[in-house]
Amino acid sequence: MSSRKRYWLMKSEPTDFSIDDLERVGTEPWTGVRNYQARNFMRQMQVGDGVLFYHSNTQVPGIYGIGEVASTAYPDPTQFRKKSKYYDPKATQEQPRWDLVDVKFVRKFDRGIPLDEIRGHAEALGEEFALIRKGTRLSVMPVTAAQWKVLLALE
């Protein structure tokens, strides 16, 4: 594994967990990811990687702050809890199916960067930027260093 810093975008519905919640708790396990591609991205994360905190399924979806990966991937405990909405009956302690990383608060933006504004910079972000590609619904996605710079400049 490379030791160079990587960047990611992680989506959360603010009614479930917002950038304000992350600021309040400091560090939080990123539970509930139930997509194999998103899980595999989390398995690639290294402590110190940058995270764009994205509010989805809200009136103004967009990037509202920055976090940092605070742990390497480990089994998501919610997959084993029968009362959890993230319970997976096929997961076992011996063979977990779902992983998570801990995310640490870095800072909140003075203003969010709305998705519509992000789409307006599609050329600078490149067509490979998954957030603005049609049909992409991933909750965790990679961001290049160049895309990270473009997005932070919008703040």
KOLTOR-341804 format. One record per residue (C-alpha): x, y, z. Coordinates in nm, 2 decimals, m for minus. Example, Ala and Ser with C-alpha at 12.3 -4.5 7.8 and 13.67 -1.06 7.14 Angstrom:
// residues 2
+--------+--------+--------+
:      x :      y :      z :
+--------+--------+--------+
:   1.23 :  m0.45 :   0.78 :
:   1.37 :  m0.11 :   0.71 :
+--------+--------+--------+
This chain:
// residues 155
+--------+--------+--------+
:      x :      y :      z :
+--------+--------+--------+
:   0.00 :   0.00 :   0.00 :
:   0.11 :   0.35 :  m0.09 :
:   0.17 :   0.59 :   0.20 :
:   0.06 :   0.90 :   0.00 :
:  m0.25 :   1.07 :   0.13 :
:  m0.57 :   0.99 :  m0.05 :
:  m0.90 :   1.17 :  m0.06 :
:  m1.26 :   1.05 :  m0.04 :
:  m1.62 :   1.17 :  m0.04 :
:  m1.85 :   1.02 :   0.21 :
:  m2.22 :   1.07 :   0.21 :
:  m2.45 :   1.09 :   0.51 :
:  m2.81 :   1.19 :   0.54 :
:  m2.81 :   1.49 :   0.79 :
:  m3.12 :   1.35 :   0.96 :
:  m2.91 :   1.04 :   1.05 :
:  m2.57 :   1.19 :   1.10 :
:  m2.46 :   1.54 :   1.00 :
:  m2.13 :   1.74 :   1.00 :
:  m2.27 :   1.91 :   1.32 :
:  m2.29 :   1.56 :   1.48 :
:  m1.94 :   1.48 :   1.38 :
:  m1.82 :   1.81 :   1.52 :
:  m2.00 :   1.73 :   1.85 :
:  m1.86 :   1.38 :   1.89 :
:  m1.52 :   1.43 :   1.74 :
:  m1.47 :   1.08 :   1.59 :
:  m1.74 :   0.84 :   1.47 :
:  m1.74 :   0.49 :   1.32 :
:  m1.89 :   0.51 :   0.97 :
:  m2.15 :   0.23 :   1.02 :
:  m2.41 :   0.10 :   0.78 :
:  m2.24 :   0.09 :   0.44 :
:  m2.40 :  m0.20 :   0.26 :
:  m2.26 :  m0.17 :  m0.09 :
:  m1.96 :  m0.39 :  m0.18 :
:  m1.78 :  m0.12 :  m0.39 :
:  m1.82 :   0.14 :  m0.11 :
:  m1.70 :  m0.12 :   0.14 :
:  m1.40 :  m0.20 :  m0.08 :
:  m1.31 :   0.18 :  m0.09 :
:  m1.31 :   0.19 :   0.29 :
:  m1.08 :  m0.11 :   0.30 :
:  m0.83 :   0.10 :   0.09 :
:  m0.84 :   0.40 :   0.33 :
:  m0.54 :   0.49 :   0.55 :
:  m0.53 :   0.69 :   0.87 :
:  m0.49 :   1.06 :   0.77 :
:  m0.68 :   1.04 :   0.44 :
:  m0.90 :   1.34 :   0.37 :
:  m1.28 :   1.31 :   0.37 :
:  m1.53 :   1.55 :   0.21 :
:  m1.84 :   1.53 :   0.43 :
:  m2.14 :   1.53 :   0.20 :
:  m2.51 :   1.57 :   0.31 :
:  m2.74 :   1.36 :   0.08 :
:  m3.11 :   1.32 :   0.06 :
:  m3.17 :   1.67 :   0.19 :
:  m3.31 :   2.00 :   0.05 :
:  m2.97 :   2.13 :  m0.05 :
:  m2.74 :   1.83 :  m0.10 :
:  m2.37 :   1.92 :  m0.10 :
:  m2.03 :   1.92 :   0.08 :
:  m2.05 :   2.07 :   0.43 :
:  m1.71 :   2.00 :   0.58 :
:  m1.40 :   1.80 :   0.60 :
:  m1.31 :   1.50 :   0.81 :
:  m1.01 :   1.27 :   0.82 :
:  m0.99 :   0.89 :   0.83 :
:  m0.90 :   0.80 :   1.19 :
:  m0.87 :   0.42 :   1.16 :
:  m0.80 :   0.14 :   0.91 :
:  m1.10 :  m0.07 :   0.81 :
:  m1.25 :  m0.31 :   1.07 :
:  m1.57 :  m0.51 :   1.09 :
:  m1.89 :  m0.30 :   1.12 :
:  m2.05 :  m0.43 :   1.45 :
:  m2.40 :  m0.33 :   1.33 :
:  m2.40 :  m0.63 :   1.09 :
:  m2.42 :  m0.87 :   1.39 :
:  m2.69 :  m0.69 :   1.59 :
:  m3.04 :  m0.83 :   1.51 :
:  m3.21 :  m0.51 :   1.62 :
:  m3.00 :  m0.29 :   1.39 :
:  m3.14 :  m0.17 :   1.06 :
:  m2.79 :  m0.27 :   0.93 :
:  m2.82 :  m0.63 :   1.05 :
:  m2.70 :  m0.89 :   0.80 :
:  m2.80 :  m1.25 :   0.88 :
:  m2.53 :  m1.38 :   0.65 :
:  m2.25 :  m1.21 :   0.84 :
:  m2.07 :  m1.39 :   1.12 :
:  m1.80 :  m1.29 :   1.37 :
:  m1.57 :  m1.54 :   1.19 :
:  m1.66 :  m1.41 :   0.84 :
:  m1.79 :  m1.05 :   0.86 :
:  m1.91 :  m0.91 :   0.53 :
:  m1.91 :  m0.53 :   0.61 :
:  m1.63 :  m0.30 :   0.73 :
:  m1.61 :   0.05 :   0.84 :
:  m1.35 :   0.32 :   0.93 :
:  m1.36 :   0.58 :   1.20 :
:  m1.39 :   0.94 :   1.07 :
:  m1.26 :   1.23 :   1.27 :
:  m1.39 :   1.59 :   1.24 :
:  m1.15 :   1.85 :   1.09 :
:  m1.37 :   2.15 :   1.01 :
:  m1.71 :   2.27 :   0.90 :
:  m1.74 :   2.49 :   0.59 :
:  m1.88 :   2.85 :   0.64 :
:  m2.12 :   2.76 :   0.37 :
:  m2.20 :   2.43 :   0.21 :
:  m2.10 :   2.37 :  m0.15 :
:  m2.43 :   2.27 :  m0.32 :
:  m2.44 :   1.98 :  m0.57 :
:  m2.57 :   2.22 :  m0.84 :
:  m2.26 :   2.44 :  m0.79 :
:  m2.04 :   2.13 :  m0.80 :
:  m2.20 :   2.02 :  m1.13 :
:  m2.12 :   2.37 :  m1.27 :
:  m1.75 :   2.28 :  m1.23 :
:  m1.78 :   1.94 :  m1.41 :
:  m1.51 :   2.03 :  m1.67 :
:  m1.25 :   2.11 :  m1.39 :
:  m1.35 :   1.80 :  m1.19 :
:  m1.34 :   1.57 :  m1.49 :
:  m1.59 :   1.33 :  m1.62 :
:  m1.46 :   1.05 :  m1.40 :
:  m1.58 :   1.23 :  m1.09 :
:  m1.84 :   0.99 :  m0.96 :
:  m2.05 :   1.24 :  m0.77 :
:  m2.17 :   1.41 :  m1.09 :
:  m2.18 :   1.10 :  m1.31 :
:  m2.53 :   0.99 :  m1.40 :
:  m2.65 :   0.68 :  m1.21 :
:  m2.38 :   0.68 :  m0.94 :
:  m2.53 :   0.63 :  m0.60 :
:  m2.23 :   0.53 :  m0.40 :
:  m2.20 :   0.66 :  m0.04 :
:  m1.82 :   0.64 :  m0.04 :
:  m1.61 :   0.73 :  m0.34 :
:  m1.26 :   0.83 :  m0.42 :
:  m1.16 :   1.19 :  m0.50 :
:  m0.83 :   1.27 :  m0.68 :
:  m0.59 :   1.53 :  m0.53 :
:  m0.68 :   1.76 :  m0.82 :
:  m1.06 :   1.72 :  m0.76 :
:  m1.00 :   1.79 :  m0.39 :
:  m0.83 :   2.12 :  m0.47 :
:  m1.11 :   2.22 :  m0.71 :
:  m1.38 :   2.14 :  m0.45 :
:  m1.20 :   2.32 :  m0.17 :
:  m1.15 :   2.63 :  m0.39 :
:  m1.54 :   2.65 :  m0.42 :
:  m1.57 :   2.70 :  m0.05 :
+--------+--------+--------+
